[in-house]
Amino acid sequence: MTIRSSTIDAVDTIILPPVRDLGDGFTVRRALPSAHRRMVGPFIFFDQMGPAAFRAGEGLDVRPHPHIGLATVTYLLDGEILHRDSVGSVQPIRPGEVNWMTAGAGIVHSERTAPEVRAADASLYGLQTWVALPERHEEAASSFAHHKAGDIPRTDADGVAMTVIVGRHDGLVSPVETFSDMVYADLTLAPGARYQLRAEHVERAVYVLSGDIGAEGQTGAFAAHELVVFKPGAEIVLTSERGARLMLIGGEPLPEQRYIYWNFVSSRPERIEQAKEDWRQRRFPGVPDEHEFIPLPDDPPAPVRYP
């Protein structure tokens, strides 16, 4: 994980996440959490998955694993993932669609390439984020919601196409039900386009998926795979000479501190210890028709405190 500085005051931190190879050419870039920035608004985890190419017979196989105290948001740019969970959901997700899974008091899920997709060559490219739940909702009942691409609001004007995946921004409101103020949006800037990023939310960051973007008053550009975190209240005009695609995340920061260990997030470290023991003893609900699981990591360290 590396960081660099910017020539304009509006930028707080620029993070370049490391690349992790999970095998068979499938890589992830984890921008959050990092040693330099733990959260942006309620977002405590941000992974870019792929792009990856699978030969026939290969695919994604994330075995059942648990979560507490958070909601996962899955958004694909290419390919397909089959989601199964302990509340009985069986749902393929495809590009432009949104999966919001509320872990709350505890949920278990798997993410795989479906057999019919695995039968031929396939590709996969997308993002998964975790949203920490407000303290009063940390033990909410677990649930799952799927939203079709056509239901997600989108606008396209003056060379800027924007899809508001979760939350609200620039007059668009996503149908995804959330627990706190936030924004998660997919923006594409045509060559030569300008976009004014208003201070609608206390904390904001953009992750550059492809191309590069600049900012009025800045020397140089933000490159692909950089997470650019802006200072609260700063208004900035983003530009792109050659075109770019970026993800916007942000929202109201949670007033309570957060701890994170493996797939568990909580405002209370003792709750994470309970979740660890519950998973060791197999007290979490199971995923129907699945018998594999990911064991708790060996010799787990103490939960990391955020901020």
N, C-alpha and C positions, 0 to 999 in steps of 0.2 A: 504494500500500500504506500503510495507516494502522494505528496501534495505539492502545489505550487501556488504562487501569489499572482495577483492581478494588478493592473495599472489603474484600476478605478475603485473608488471607495465603496461602491455598491456591493462588491463581492467580499464575502467573508472567508470562504475556503474553496479551493479547487482540489478535488480528490480523484486520483486515477486508480481505480480498483485493480487488484491483481487478477490474473487468469488462473483458474483451477481446472485441471483436466480430471473429469470424473470417470474416464475410460471410454474406449471406442470412439474417441474424437469428440465426445460431448463435453463442452467447457461451460463454465459459469464465471461471471464477473460480479463480485459482491461489493457494491458501493456502500451499503449500510448493513450492519454497524461497522465503523472503522475506529481506529485509535484517535483519529482527528475529529470525527463527528459521529456521535452515537445515534442521534435522531434528527429528523426534520419534521416539525409538527408532531403528529402521532405516529409517523412512519418510522419503524425501528429496524426494518430489514428491506433491502432492495437487491434483487438478483436479476441479472440478464442471463437467460438460458440460451445457449447456442449463439449463432446458427449452427445447426448440426445436420449431417446427412447420414441416414441409416441405410444399410443394404437390406435386402429382403431377409426376413427372419430376425432382424435386430430391432431395437427400439428402447424406449424409456421404461425402466422398471424400478420405481421408487416404492419399496414395500411399505405396508402399513406402519405408521408412526404417529405419536400423539402430539397434541398442542393444548395449551391452556392460556387464558388471559389475553388473547389476540384474535384478530380476524385476518385470514389470508385472502389476497386478491390475485387471481391469475388472469393474465391477458396475453393472448398469443398474436404474433405477427405472421406466423407461418406454421403449418402442420396441425396436429391434433393430439390431445391428451384425454384419456379416459379417467375421470375422477370417481372414486368410490369412497364412502365414508360410513362411520358407525351409526349415523341416523338413517341409513338406508338409501342414501342418494347414489345413483349411478348416472353419470352425466358426461358425455363427450363435450369438450370445449374446442371451438375452432376460431380462426382469426376474427377479431372484432367483437367477440363475445366476452362476457365478464362472469367469472365465478367469484362469489363472495362467500367465504366459509367462516362463520362465527364459532370459534373454539369455546370461548367462555369457560365454564367449569370443566370442560374436557371433551375432546373429540379425537377420533383416530381416522386417518384417511390414507389412501394409496393413490399414486399417479402413474399410469402406465400407457404404453402404446397398445391400442386394441388389436386383437388378433387379425381382424380384417384389414387394418392399416399396415400391420407388420408383414402381411403376406407379400407386399411389394416394396420397392425402394421408397423411402419416405424422408421427410425433412422436419425439423422442429426449431422454432425460434420464438422466444417470448420473454415475458417478465413475470416474476412473482414478488410481491411485496407483502409485508406484514404490517398491520396497523395495531398498535397497542390500545387496548380498551380502557376507557375511563374507569377509575376505581369502583364506582357504583355498578359498573357493568361487567367487571372482570369474571364474576361467577354466573353470568347469564346462561340460559339454556343454550346448548349447542344447536346450530342450525346451518342450513346451506341454501343459497339462492343463486340461480342461473339467469342471466339476462342475454337475450338475443342481440345480435349486432344492430338490427334495425330499431331497437328500443333505446340505444345509447345516443344521446344528442350530439349532433355534429354541425359545424358551420364551415363555410369555405368562402373567403372573400379577401381580395387584395393580396393574393398570393399566399395566404395563411389558411391551412385547413386544420381544424381543431376538433377533437373528440373528447368530451368530458366523461371519463370512465367512471369516476367516483366523485361525489361532492358537487361543488358549484364553482363556476368561474365564468367571467365575461358574459353574464346573463344566461348561461346554460346550467341546467340542473340535472344531474344524473338520477335515474330511477333507483339506483342501488341504495338501500337503506343503511345508514351509518349511525355511529354512536357519538360522534363529535364533529366539529367543524374541520373540513379538510378539502383538498383538491388533488386529483390525480387525472392528468390529461395527456393526450397524445397530440403533438403538434408537428405539422410538416410545413416548412418554409420553402417556397419556390425560390429559384435564383433571383437575387436582388430584392427579396421581400424584407419588410420591417415589421416587428411585432412589439407593441408596448406591453411590458409585463407590469401590470399595476399591483399595488400593495394591498390586494384584497384579503390576504391572509398574513398572519404574523410571521410565519416562517415559510420560505419557499426555496426550492432548488430545481435545477433542470439537469437531466441526464442526457447527454448527446449520444443518440444511437448511431447516427451516420451523418456524414458531411461535417461541416464545422460552422460555428456561429461566432459572430462578433457582437460588440456592444458599442453604442455611440459613446465616444470619449475614451475608448480603450485602444491600446496598441496591441496588435496580435489578435488571436482567436481562441475560442474554446474548441478543443478537438474531440473527435469521436471517442466515446467511452469515458469521458470526464463528467463527474458530478460537480456542478457549480452551485454552491450554496450562497444565497444572497443575504445581505443584512436586513433585519426587520425594518419595514417602512421604506426601503429603497425602491424607487421606480426606475426602471431600466428599459431601454429600447434595444431589442435584439435584432441583429441583421444577419444575412447570409448571402454571400456573393455567389456561391455555387449551389445553394440549396442544402437543406438539412432536415433531419427528423429528430425530435427530442421528446422526452417525457418530463412533465411538470409534476412535482409533488410538493405538498406543504399542508399547512393548517395551523390551528391553535395548539401550542405545546401543552402537554398535560401538566397540571400543577404538582402532581406527585412524582417522586423518583420512580424509576423502573429498574428491575433486575431481569437479566436474561441468562438462561442456560439452555443450550441445545435448542429444543423447540418450544421451550416454556418461557413465558413472560409474565411477570407479576410485580405489583407494588410491594409485595411482602416476600422476603427470602425464605421464610418458613413454608410458604405455600409452594414454592418451587421444590423444596426438599420433600414435601408431601407428594408432589406429582412424580418426582423421581422414584420414590418408594412404591407408589401406586403402579408405575410402569414396570418396575422390577417384579412386582407380585402379580402382574397381569390383571389388575383391577379396573383398568380402563375398558370401556365397551369395545367389542370387536367389530371388524368390518365384515358384513355377511359374505360368505363364500370365499373368504381369503384366510389362509392359515399361516402365511409368512409374517414376519414382523422385523423391524429394525431394533436391535437391543440397545439399552442405554449405554452410552460410551463408557469404556473402562476408566477407572480412576478419575471421575469427573472433578473438575476444579470448582471452587466456590462460585456461585452466581456473580456475574459482573453487574455492578451498579451503574445505571444511567440516570441523570446526565453524567 
